[in-house]
């Protein structure tokens, strides 16, 4: 427990700093609970720079909760492509349908009811409730944990800090949250962790909480899990087909895509390039190479151009395959890797930034 004077000082210092230094992010310009909800789901384990672009595109396509609820899941996944963790998009869609059917299209106004919705855990519910509805509930993510551990002088003792430490952090966060401006306070604390109180080389000299911080620098914390490496190979199969309006014109380019089975746990229903039987592609046959990180795995990917007549011999049979016009491919629910490869092969528009960064403290349910 902190003395009341220190609590007031921390709140005032943090909010004053936030008013001067907060980043101008598009979701901070809106008080719409729907827009705030979308931003919080997108920000789970995804970099802010990526979300900034995709958030605006998503709201342009689905401007209201009802529009999202009425959309086909495949359309939602297509717009989510490149953000990763596609279960978030599926749960977002299911939650929108539930709210449309049971809450007249309006999100519940408190964290308790929000947690009942698909894909919303404790962190996301608290963020939405405090920012959109002014509920004085604390938000605790990895950034907040780091800031509060340093302020209090606590050391993390395990990969996730341990349940006892988690409890202390939650209690301290609840004690400090500003009851009059809980949304701004929570965003200020997260902003401080993201821009000043960094995991390495924190900027203590410009930190508004430095006078009340017991650590003033890096604190002892568990080492992150080592990234794994894996080599994979995919076939790029492109053909020219007659134009529908002119059978004598071969102007339409098509790419062969394969849909991941609905029974798989990772990215079910998404479209990808066919997998090569042998990822060790001969040097002279490599079309391009890319690196693609998903959670704790670095994939080193070789892409081989495969003629249509050799597809069966060189690729592994998987899900349903379909020839897709390159004009239609951007609107499909492509995996992030497939979209990256097609873009770098100059078959799709400009590439989206890599979205996925390993952040084990994020709230994914």
C-alpha positions, 0 to 999 in steps of 0.5 A: 500500500502506498501513502495517499500523497504518493498515489496522487503524485504518481497520477498527476505526474503521469497524466501531465506527461501523457498530455504532453507526449502521447502519440497521435494514434487514430483510435485515440481520436475516437470515443466510439466503444466499437472503434476502441474494441477493434484497436485493442484486439488488433494491438494484441501481440502486434506492433503499433505501426502495423495496427495504425494502417490496418485499423483505419482500413478495417473501420472503412470496410466495417464502420459499425459493429452491425456491419462487422456482424453481417459480414462473411467470416472470409471477408473479415479474415481477408482484411485481417491478413498480415496481422497474424493470430487469426483466431483474434479475427474469428473471435472478433466476428463471433463477438460482434454477432453475439452483441448484435443479437443480444445487446442490440448492437451495443457493447456492454459497458463494464468489464465484467460483461465484456469478459463474457464475449468471445476473444475478450480476456481480463486485459482487453475487457479492462482496456475497453471498459476504462477507455470507452466507458470510464470504469475505474479498473486497472489495465495490466499488460507487459508494459504496465508490469515492467513499469510497476515492477521498477517503481516498486523495486520488484524482480521478476522471478519466472517467465511470467513473473509468478502468480504471487508477483502477478497478484502484487502487480494487479493490486498496485495497479488497482491502487494507482488507477485514477478514478476520474480519468481511468482511460487516460491513466491506463493509456498513459501507463502503457505509453510510458512502458512503450516509449520511456520505460523500455525493457532495455536502456530505459530513459529514466532521466525523462521519466515522470515517475523517476522521483518515486521509482525504486529501481531507476534502470533495468530490473532483473527479469527472466530471459526470453525464450530462444527463437527456434528456426525452421526451413520450409519451401513453397511452390509459386505456380502461375499461369495465363488464362483466357479472358472471360470476355475474349477467349483468344486473349491470354491476359488473365494471370492466375496463381494456384492457392491451397486452403488450409483444412478447417480441422487444423489449429493454426490458420484454418480456412486460410489460403496459402501457396502449395508446400514443396515436398523438399524445402531444400530447393536447388540454388538455381531453382530458387525464385526468392527467399523470405524470413517470416517470424511467427511467435517464437519461430523464425521460418526461413522460406524458399520459394520455387517457381513450379510449372503447372505440369509439375505441381503434383510431383513437387508439392505435398497434397493438402487442402482444396486447391484453386486457381485464383486470378491475381486481381481477386487474390488480394481480397482473399483470406491469405496467410501473411506469408502467402501475401508477403511472397506474392507481393515480393514476387510483384504479383500483388500490390505493395507489401504490408509490414511484418505484423507479428512480433513475439510478445509473450505478455500480451492477452490472447484468449 
